[in-house]
Amino acid sequence: MDPFDAGTGGILRQPKAVWATAGASVVAFMGIGLVDPILPSIAQGLDASAGQVSLLFTSYFLITALAMLVTGFVSSRIGGRRTLLLGLAFVVVFAGLAGTSDTVGQLVGYRAGWGLGNALFVSTALAVIVGAAAGGSAAAILLYESALGLGMACGPLLGALLGDASWRYPFFGTAFLMAIGFLCITVFLKEQPKPARKTSLLDPIRALGHGGLASAAVSAFFYNYTFFTVLAFTPFVLNMTPYKSGAVFFAWGVLLAVFSVLVAPRMQRRFGSLKVLGGSLVLLAADVLVLGYGNHTAAIVCTILSGAFIGVNNTVYTELALGVSDAPRPVASAGYNFVRWFAAAAAPYFAPKIEEWTDVHIPFVVAAVTALLGAVVVVVRRRALTLPHSRLRSSGGTPMAEALEPRHASEDSVTVFAN
């Protein structure tokens, strides 16, 4: 079945509940890159250093990492719909409060609350879309991946458009859009069935005892350090107006979306997941080295180009997390995300510090090394990372869709966050 075929219950013919959840997911993913174009403006407006402003990412993703142990516990008890609404309520409140901040400390604290809300929402949205969608998992997952890519692309653009007037407006804009999402889900989404077994707080940690899942998490940890060095530190290096920076990261997000949804699955079917992942990590390492040492034009080009490698990596890592172990996929993915998001919290903090201790080039050298370390883990642990079901690589559907179908598609907490 073609997932784009409107006549067969594909991506274009979905219930209102699916569109409401997908629309809110776009806004949720927008929140990740929303602050990119306005980081210099925030630093100027709050009289803060680059290192202090970068803590907006650190607090956000530190809470996100810790929340991975909680989201399954919560959603398996109160259900998917209530978990979505709880997450949206957190985002509305803390995004709005972020816009009222008078100090960088307040803003960092409010971003932490925002991160908790986003984790609760995004970790549940995929399973809710799959459970409510028409036409099977393939169309539902493609819709979710499209929402992810659109959100990652449009976040910097919205941040630039609203942030040109004031750095506060993007935060208020996000709160407003999420409030609309809250109302839509309240009206259109019915409660989803709860899983038969409730998830404990320690289940994700126990799942990491599987060698393949632990290897995927460690490799993704190194990769995420590189990813978020690009996302959080590069805006200061480019030193552009919000409009220009927003355009750069919009192009970056478009490449991320295209390569995640369209290119990566085709490459996996042709070359195999591990070869694609290892090669993409090596190319990403080369890209960030040129970004760090090239001139201003080269830095812009390499920033945009990194979106292609990041899109490929996101898709392959998601497949590995969902399919490499025999643990329930919500539990396995929660353990995987618990590990990797610590790197997303670390990179925005350490990159400016490394620049202070050395020079502006060295943070990108470190980012290149971490990407290579991720590739080394893939090569050394390739036997453990080989997916147990060959159909995940040979099917004509998207790898993520195949990873979810047929088992656990109705569970309430498939914790896949930004792939």
Protein Blocks (a to p, Z undefined) as FASTA:
>chain_A
ZZklmknopaklccfklmmmmmmmmmmmmmmmmmmmmmmmmmmmnopafklmmmmmmmmm
mmmmmmmmmmmmmmmmnojklmmmmmmmmmmmmmmmmmmpcbfklmmmmmmmmmmmmmmm
mmmmmmmmmmmpghijklmmmmmmmmmmmmmmmmmmmmmmmmmmomklmmmmmmmmmmmm
mmmmmmmmccddddfbdcdfklmmmmmmpmklmmmmmmmmmmmmmmmmmmmmmmmmnopa
fklmmmmmmmmmmmmmmmmmmmmmmmmmmnopklmmmmmmmmmmmmmmmmmmmcfklmmm
mmmmmmmmmmmmmmmmmmmmmmmpmcdfklmmmmmmmmmmmmmmmmmmmmmmmmmmmmmk
lmmmmmmmmmmmmmmmmmmmmmmmpcfblklmmpmbdfklmmmpmghklpcbdcdeeZZ
